[in-house]
């Protein structure tokens, strides 16, 4: 298969949730000379956009979303293992600290956002799942990050997003970092309520929002105009 056919097939098997074929095709893409970030942009992101749109429109259901996410994760494991830690930083977009909130172990969405962020020139520091608010902050300070990205798929972990912002305020560090939110139960209203800087429904939204936030136009904690700007253009 040539590169175009590999990408087409990889997109298809991710949508179908075939993790075995996703791994094989990811390896084939690398062997053909494609770099990891190009594969993410050309195949994985579009595939998950399709599945996400189908889910939002009622044309697909949670099990289909989960198996597609598993296939995407299997592909990402192959691709991102080849990526130098400095590759994503080369484009100069800045550092994002990302993770799933304390009490939540669901990481499919977070993994996709991580990959797409890297594909768009951000250095991404992934803290994994079940992450305490203070760990996010300590890592963001250490890594000189611009953005802290908080994901959760369960409502019981949502208060930890508010706790993180409260901690930043108590430490006089709120204006040092943009805080963005994502995940199934998260809404624009919740984002405004806790004073975060933005909300993204999916990986594409998260990247668009992050690119706006680091453009130089905005200051962390001046959240309401930024939320409005992000939502109108997503």
KEVO-717404 format. One line per 10 residues: number of its first residue (from 1); their letters; for each residue x, y, z of N, C-alpha, C. Coordinates in steps of 0.05 Angstrom, whole numbers, always signed. Layout:
// KEVO-717404
NUM = A = X,Y,Z,X,Y,Z,X,Y,Z ~ ...
This chain:
// KEVO-717404
1 = XXXXXXXXXX = +17,-24,+0,+0,+0,+0,+17,+25,+0 ~ +8,+46,-15,+22,+71,-13,+12,+86,+11 ~ +25,+109,+17,+19,+124,+41,-11,+133,+42 ~ -21,+142,+19,-49,+152,+18,-68,+129,+26 ~ -63,+105,+16,-80,+83,+22,-77,+74,+51 ~ -53,+75,+62,-49,+69,+90,-65,+87,+108 ~ -64,+113,+102,-78,+133,+118,-109,+128,+116 ~ -118,+123,+92,-147,+118,+88,-156,+94,+104 ~ -140,+72,+102,-147,+47,+117,-145,+51,+147 ~ -125,+66,+156,-122,+71,+185,-146,+86,+195
11 = XXXXXXXXXX = -154,+106,+181,-178,+121,+189,-203,+103,+191 ~ -206,+86,+171,-229,+68,+171,-229,+48,+194 ~ -206,+36,+200,-205,+16,+221,-208,+29,+249 ~ -200,+53,+252,-204,+67,+277,-234,+72,+281 ~ -247,+82,+260,-276,+86,+262,-290,+60,+268 ~ -281,+37,+257,-293,+11,+262,-285,-1,+289 ~ -265,+11,+302,-256,+1,+328,-239,-23,+327 ~ -224,-27,+305,-206,-50,+302,-178,-43,+311 ~ -172,-48,+337,-146,-40,+348,-123,-55,+337 ~ -127,-81,+330,-105,-97,+318,-96,-86,+292
21 = XXXXXXXXXX = -115,-80,+274,-108,-69,+248,-97,-41,+251 ~ -107,-26,+271,-97,+1,+275,-67,+1,+282 ~ -59,-18,+298,-31,-21,+305,-14,-28,+280 ~ -24,-48,+264,-10,-56,+240,-7,-33,+220 ~ -28,-18,+216,-27,+4,+197,-10,+27,+207 ~ -10,+32,+233,+7,+52,+244,+36,+45,+240 ~ +43,+20,+244,+70,+11,+239,+77,+13,+210 ~ +58,+7,+192,+62,+10,+164,+67,+39,+155 ~ +52,+57,+168,+55,+85,+162,+83,+95,+169 ~ +93,+87,+192,+120,+95,+200,+141,+82,+182
31 = XXXXXXXXXX = +136,+57,+175,+155,+43,+157,+156,+56,+129 ~ +134,+68,+121,+133,+81,+95,+148,+108,+94 ~ +156,+117,+118,+171,+142,+119,+155,+165,+130 ~ +129,+161,+137,+113,+182,+149,+121,+187,+178 ~ +120,+212,+187,+126,+218,+215,+101,+216,+231 ~ +104,+211,+257,+82,+205,+275,+61,+227,+275 ~ +69,+253,+277,+50,+274,+279,+33,+278,+253 ~ +45,+272,+230,+30,+273,+205,+8,+252,+205 ~ +14,+228,+215,-6,+207,+216,-29,+214,+235 ~ -22,+226,+257,-43,+235,+276,-61,+255,+262
41 = XXXXXXXXXX = -50,+275,+248,-66,+295,+235,-83,+284,+212 ~ -71,+265,+197,-83,+256,+172,-103,+233,+177 ~ -100,+218,+199,-117,+194,+202,-132,+194,+229 ~ -117,+196,+251,-130,+192,+277,-149,+215,+284 ~ -140,+239,+280,-158,+262,+286,-184,+261,+269 ~ -181,+258,+243,-206,+256,+226,-224,+233,+234 ~ -212,+210,+240,-229,+187,+248,-245,+192,+273 ~ -232,+204,+293,-246,+210,+318,-266,+233,+315 ~ -260,+251,+296,-280,+272,+290,-305,+259,+279 ~ -302,+239,+261,-325,+226,+250,-341,+212,+272
51 = XXXXXXXXXX = -327,+197,+289,-341,+182,+310,-354,+201,+330 ~ -340,+223,+337,-352,+242,+355,-377,+255,+344 ~ -376,+262,+318,-400,+274,+306,-423,+255,+305 ~ -417,+229,+299,-438,+209,+299,-451,+206,+326 ~ -434,+206,+347,-444,+203,+374,-461,+227,+382 ~ -452,+251,+375,-468,+275,+382,-494,+276,+367 ~ -495,+265,+342,-519,+265,+326,-537,+241,+331 ~ -530,+223,+350,-546,+200,+356,-543,+178,+336 ~ -523,+179,+318,-519,+159,+298,-500,+137,+308 ~ -487,+142,+331,-470,+122,+343,-474,+123,+373
61 = XXXXXXXXXX = -467,+102,+387,-473,+100,+416,-447,+96,+431 ~ -448,+97,+458,-425,+97,+475,-406,+73,+469 ~ -416,+49,+466,-397,+27,+460,-381,+32,+435 ~ -393,+43,+414,-378,+49,+389,-357,+71,+394 ~ -364,+90,+410,-345,+111,+417,-322,+100,+432 ~ -327,+81,+451,-306,+70,+467,-287,+52,+450 ~ -298,+35,+432,-280,+18,+417,-264,+34,+396 ~ -276,+55,+386,-261,+72,+368,-238,+86,+383 ~ -244,+95,+407,-224,+107,+424,-202,+87,+431 ~ -209,+62,+436,-189,+42,+442,-170,+38,+417
71 = XXXXXXXXXX = -182,+37,+394,-166,+34,+369,-148,+58,+365 ~ -159,+82,+370,-142,+106,+368,-119,+106,+388 ~ -125,+97,+412,-104,+96,+433,-82,+76,+425 ~ -90,+53,+414,-71,+32,+405,-53,+44,+383 ~ -65,+59,+365,-49,+72,+344,-30,+93,+355 ~ -40,+109,+374,-24,+130,+386,+0,+118,+401 ~ -5,+95,+414,+17,+82,+429,+41,+76,+410 ~ +34,+67,+386,+55,+61,+367,+69,+86,+357 ~ +52,+106,+350,+63,+130,+337,+78,+148,+357 ~ +67,+152,+380,+80,+171,+399,+105,+160,+411
81 = XXXXXXXXXX = +108,+134,+410,+133,+122,+421,+157,+130,+404 ~ +153,+139,+380,+175,+147,+362,+180,+177,+363 ~ +164,+191,+379,+166,+220,+379,+186,+230,+400 ~ +205,+245,+392,+224,+257,+410,+209,+277,+429 ~ +218,+279,+453,+205,+297,+472,+207,+326,+463 ~ +227,+332,+447,+230,+360,+438,+217,+366,+411 ~ +207,+345,+397,+195,+349,+371,+172,+369,+372 ~ +153,+364,+391,+130,+381,+391,+136,+409,+400 ~ +157,+412,+416,+164,+439,+425,+177,+456,+404 ~ +186,+443,+382,+201,+457,+362,+185,+479,+348
91 = XXXXXXXXXX = +159,+476,+347,+142,+496,+334,+137,+520,+352 ~ +145,+518,+377,+144,+541,+395,+117,+550,+405 ~ +97,+532,+405,+71,+539,+415,+70,+540,+445 ~ +89,+527,+459,+89,+527,+488,+82,+500,+499 ~ +82,+499,+525,+78,+473,+539,+50,+472,+551 ~ +38,+448,+548,+11,+442,+560,+15,+419,+579 ~ +5,+423,+604,+4,+401,+623,-24,+391,+623 ~ -27,+365,+617,-53,+353,+613,-57,+329,+631 ~ -81,+323,+640,-86,+299,+656,-116,+297,+662 ~ -123,+274,+673,-150,+268,+682,-153,+273,+712
101 = XXXXXXXXXX = -174,+286,+720,-177,+295,+747,-177,+271,+767 ~ -170,+278,+792,-170,+259,+814,-197,+245,+816 ~ -196,+219,+819,-221,+203,+821,-231,+192,+795 ~ -217,+198,+773,-226,+189,+746,-203,+175,+732 ~ -209,+152,+721,-188,+136,+707,-194,+133,+677 ~ -211,+149,+666,-218,+148,+638,-200,+166,+622 ~ -185,+155,+603,-165,+171,+589,-166,+171,+559 ~ -187,+160,+547,-188,+159,+518,-188,+187,+506 ~ -206,+204,+516,-207,+232,+506,-182,+247,+511 ~ -171,+244,+535,-146,+258,+542,-123,+249,+523
111 = XXXXXXXXXX = -121,+224,+517,-100,+214,+500,-102,+226,+472 ~ -126,+229,+462,-130,+240,+435,-123,+270,+435 ~ -132,+284,+456,-125,+313,+458,-94,+316,+459 ~ -81,+299,+475,-52,+300,+477,-39,+297,+449 ~ -48,+278,+434,-36,+273,+408,-41,+296,+389 ~ -65,+306,+388,-71,+328,+370,-57,+354,+378 ~ -55,+358,+404,-39,+381,+414,-10,+379,+404 ~ +2,+356,+407,+29,+352,+398,+31,+356,+368 ~ +11,+347,+353,+12,+350,+324,+9,+379,+315 ~ +0,+396,+333,-3,+424,+327,+18,+442,+340
121 = XXXXXXXXXX = +40,+429,+348,+63,+444,+357,+66,+450,+386 ~ +50,+438,+403,+52,+442,+432,+70,+420,+443 ~ +86,+426,+463,+99,+406,+480,+78,+398,+501 ~ +73,+372,+503,+52,+362,+521,+64,+345,+543 ~ +59,+353,+568,+67,+337,+591,+42,+323,+602 ~ +42,+297,+599,+18,+281,+606,+21,+269,+634 ~ +4,+277,+652,+4,+267,+679,-12,+242,+683 ~ -26,+233,+662,-42,+209,+665,-69,+213,+677 ~ -78,+194,+693,-105,+195,+705,-103,+198,+735 ~ -126,+204,+747,-129,+205,+776,-108,+225,+788
131 = XXXXXXXXXX = -107,+249,+776,-86,+269,+783,-98,+289,+803 ~ -83,+294,+825,-92,+313,+845,-87,+342,+834 ~ -105,+361,+841,-101,+388,+831,-73,+400,+837 ~ -62,+395,+860,-36,+406,+867,-14,+395,+849 ~ -17,+370,+840,+3,+359,+822,+3,+373,+795 ~ -21,+380,+785,-22,+396,+760,-6,+422,+763 ~ -11,+436,+786,+1,+462,+790,+31,+459,+793 ~ +40,+441,+809,+69,+437,+814,+83,+431,+787 ~ +70,+414,+771,+83,+407,+745,+83,+430,+726 ~ +61,+446,+726,+60,+469,+708,+81,+489,+715
141 = XXXXXXXXXX = +86,+493,+741,+107,+511,+750,+134,+501,+741 ~ +139,+475,+746,+165,+463,+739,+170,+464,+709 ~ +150,+459,+693,+153,+458,+664,+150,+485,+650 ~ +145,+505,+666,+140,+532,+655,+118,+531,+633 ~ +96,+517,+640,+74,+513,+621,+58,+538,+617 ~ +45,+539,+594,+26,+561,+588,-3,+553,+594 ~ -9,+527,+591,-36,+517,+593,-37,+493,+612 ~ -58,+492,+629,-65,+468,+644,-91,+458,+633 ~ -91,+433,+622,-115,+422,+610,-126,+399,+627 ~ -151,+403,+636,-163,+385,+656,-186,+369,+643
151 = XXXXXXXXXX = -185,+343,+644,-205,+326,+633,-219,+309,+654 ~ -245,+305,+651,-259,+285,+668,-283,+275,+653 ~ -290,+250,+658,-315,+239,+647,-335,+232,+668 ~ -329,+238,+693,-349,+233,+714,-354,+258,+731 ~ -379,+261,+738,-387,+286,+752,-374,+289,+779 ~ -368,+267,+793,-356,+268,+819,-328,+279,+819 ~ -315,+280,+796,-288,+292,+794,-289,+322,+786 ~ -312,+332,+779,-313,+359,+770,-305,+380,+792 ~ -312,+375,+817,-304,+395,+838,-274,+398,+840 ~ -258,+378,+832,-229,+382,+833,-219,+402,+813
161 = XXXXXXXXXX = -234,+406,+791,-227,+427,+773,-230,+455,+787 ~ -252,+458,+801,-255,+483,+816,-234,+486,+838 ~ -227,+463,+851,-206,+464,+872,-179,+473,+860 ~ -173,+464,+836,-147,+472,+824,-147,+502,+819 ~ -168,+514,+810,-169,+543,+805,-168,+558,+832 ~ -181,+547,+852,-180,+560,+878,-151,+559,+889 ~ -137,+537,+885,-109,+535,+894,-92,+555,+879 ~ -96,+558,+853,-80,+577,+838,-85,+605,+849 ~ -109,+612,+855,-115,+638,+866,-102,+642,+893 ~ -103,+621,+910,-91,+623,+937,-61,+626,+936
171 = XXXXXXXXXX = -49,+615,+915,-20,+616,+911,-11,+641,+895 ~ -30,+658,+888,-25,+681,+871,-12,+672,+845 ~ -21,+650,+834,-10,+639,+809,-31,+638,+787 ~ -55,+648,+792,-77,+645,+772,-70,+658,+746 ~ -56,+680,+745,-50,+694,+720,-25,+682,+706 ~ -14,+661,+717,+9,+648,+705,+1,+627,+684 ~ -24,+616,+687,-32,+594,+670,-60,+597,+660 ~ -64,+590,+634,-91,+586,+624,-101,+558,+633 ~ -126,+557,+642,-138,+532,+651,-161,+525,+632 ~ -159,+502,+618,-180,+494,+600,-192,+468,+608
181 = XXXXXXXXXX = -217,+464,+601,-232,+440,+611,-243,+424,+587 ~ -247,+398,+592,-260,+381,+572,-270,+355,+586 ~ -287,+341,+571,-298,+316,+581,-328,+316,+580 ~ -340,+292,+581,-368,+289,+577,-387,+307,+593 ~ -383,+309,+620,-402,+325,+636,-396,+355,+637 ~ -374,+363,+625,-365,+391,+626,-381,+408,+606 ~ -390,+431,+615,-405,+449,+598,-393,+477,+598 ~ -400,+494,+579,-391,+522,+580,-400,+536,+605 ~ -424,+529,+614,-434,+542,+639,-417,+535,+663 ~ -409,+510,+665,-391,+502,+687,-364,+516,+685
191 = XXXXXXXXXX = -355,+519,+661,-329,+532,+656,-330,+561,+666 ~ -351,+575,+659,-354,+602,+668,-357,+603,+698 ~ -373,+585,+709,-379,+585,+738,-354,+583,+755 ~ -335,+566,+747,-311,+562,+763,-288,+580,+756 ~ -292,+596,+735,-271,+615,+727,-248,+604,+711 ~ -254,+583,+695,-233,+573,+677,-231,+590,+652 ~ -211,+585,+636,-206,+602,+613,-218,+592,+587 ~ -228,+567,+586,-240,+557,+562,-250,+529,+564 ~ -265,+521,+544,-278,+495,+543,-276,+484,+515 ~ -270,+458,+512,-270,+446,+486,-286,+420,+487
201 = XXXXXXXXXX = -304,+417,+467,-321,+392,+466,-305,+368,+457 ~ -284,+373,+440,-269,+351,+430,-240,+360,+425 ~ -223,+342,+414,-195,+349,+411,-191,+373,+393 ~ -206,+374,+371,-204,+396,+352,-210,+423,+366 ~ -231,+423,+382,-238,+447,+397,-216,+455,+416 ~ -205,+435,+430,-184,+440,+449,-160,+453,+437 ~ -152,+444,+413,-129,+456,+399,-136,+484,+389 ~ -159,+488,+377,-167,+514,+368,-167,+535,+391 ~ -178,+526,+414,-179,+543,+437,-151,+550,+447 ~ -134,+529,+449,-107,+533,+459,-90,+552,+441
211 = XXXXXXXXXX = -94,+549,+415,-79,+566,+397,-88,+596,+401 ~ -113,+600,+406,-123,+627,+411,-111,+638,+437 ~ -111,+621,+457,-102,+630,+484,-72,+638,+484 ~ -56,+624,+468,-27,+631,+468,-20,+651,+446 ~ -40,+662,+433,-35,+681,+411,-24,+708,+421 ~ -27,+713,+447,-18,+739,+458,-41,+758,+463 ~ -65,+751,+454,-88,+769,+457,-100,+768,+485 ~ -96,+746,+499,-111,+740,+524,-92,+738,+548 ~ -104,+742,+571,-90,+739,+597,-105,+719,+614 ~ -91,+700,+626,-105,+680,+643,-122,+693,+664
221 = XXXXXXXXXX = -145,+681,+669,-164,+688,+689,-184,+709,+679 ~ -179,+721,+656,-199,+740,+644,-218,+722,+627 ~ -232,+704,+640,-243,+681,+627,-268,+686,+610 ~ -285,+704,+618,-311,+705,+604,-308,+712,+575 ~ -294,+734,+567,-291,+740,+539,-278,+717,+523 ~ -259,+703,+536,-245,+682,+521,-264,+658,+517 ~ -280,+652,+536,-300,+631,+532,-319,+638,+509 ~ -329,+662,+509,-347,+670,+488,-333,+669,+460 ~ -309,+678,+459,-294,+677,+434,-290,+649,+424 ~ -282,+631,+443,-277,+603,+435,-302,+589,+426
231 = XXXX = -325,+594,+439,-349,+580,+433,-361,+589,+406 ~ -357,+615,+400,-369,+625,+375,-354,+614,+350 ~ -329,+607,+354,-313,+599,+331,-308,+570,+329 ~ -318,+554,+349,-314,+525,+348,-336,+511,+333
